[in-house]
Amino acid sequence: MRNPLHLFRRRDRITVLRLEGVIGMGGRLGGASLTDAGLAPLVEAAFRGKPKAVALAINSPGGSAAQSSLIAARIRRLADEKQVPVHAFVEDVAASGGYWLATAADRIHVDPNSIVGSIGVISASFGFPEFLARHGIERRVHTAGTDKSMLDPFRPERPEDVERLKRLQAQIHANFIAQVKARRGDRLAGDDLFTGEIWVGEAGVAAGLADGIGHLVPTMRALYGDKVAFRLMAPRRSLFRRLGLPGVGEALDAVETRALWTRYGLPAR
């Protein structure tokens, strides 16, 4: 006779942590964003109770380098402390900061159409000095410190400002490269991995940026058994998003967010 207590036995659990959206942008008055402070409770909860593994469902075109680093470091720190394996599953895209998040995993899995890479740093803005002059608008800025108003969009671009920006970008790029090399190691292949280039599916695997083609549920069941239970965890959407309405914060960030998604030929989320 089968022991009836088997019904109360705890099933092996896989925690699925959903990381979708632009990193470190938005968030004003309920806009969508991924930040370390906002995700901290979810990340902590994902590793609570010693799951068999944590699966990161990633769909992000990137964003803030600092927030990408902080989130990835938190995931990695808990994975090491709890000795829980982490797998990343890329959906449409894990590029730039989105790929930084993926490197927190022990193994990275992609769909044949997933975009990965874009290991670089970008800064984009507009300049309006001629517009102001044409309309007789006078720009008044007073600073203590000659570099306080760097890259002011309402005055002509200064070579020294561009040089300073490039120095900052080079430092961040070096940190990004160090993260990828530390996490991917000997799996990396190719000479153009850190130029900002992107790869799709199998090409990303061949470059060593991913470990294989695979979807979350079948891959995790193949690795951890057919009986594993999945527990989904995701940031709570704002009231505006739940109602299908644009929040004020989302409207303020819509242009920049759309630009990040469409850079990879994807519709803005």
HELIX and SHEET records of a PDB file:
HELIX    1   1 PRO A    4  PHE A    8  5                                   5    
HELIX    2   2 ARG A   28  GLY A   30  5                                   3    
HELIX    3   3 ASP A   36  ALA A   46  1                                  11    
HELIX    4   4 ALA A   65  LYS A   82  1                                  18    
HELIX    5   5 GLY A   97  ALA A  102  1                                   6    
HELIX    6   6 PRO A  129  ARG A  134  1                                   6    
HELIX    7   7 PRO A  159  ARG A  184  1                                  26    
HELIX    8   8 GLY A  185  ARG A  187  5                                   3    
HELIX    9   9 GLU A  202  ALA A  206  1                                   5    
HELIX   10  10 LEU A  216  TYR A  224  1                                   9    
HELIX   11  11 LEU A  239  ARG A  242  1                                   4    
HELIX   12  12 VAL A  248  THR A  262  1                                  15    
SHEET    1   A 6 ILE A 198  VAL A 200  0                                        
SHEET    2   A 6 ILE A 115  GLY A 117 -1                                        
SHEET    3   A 6 VAL A  86  ALA A  95  1                                        
SHEET    4   A 6 ALA A  53  SER A  60  1                                        
SHEET    5   A 6 ARG A  13  GLU A  20  1                                        
SHEET    6   A 6 ALA A 229  MET A 233  1                                        
SHEET    1   B 5 ILE A 198  VAL A 200  0                                        
SHEET    2   B 5 ILE A 115  GLY A 117 -1                                        
SHEET    3   B 5 VAL A  86  ALA A  95  1                                        
SHEET    4   B 5 ARG A 107  VAL A 110  1                                        
SHEET    5   B 5 GLY A 212  ILE A 213  1                                        
END                                                                             
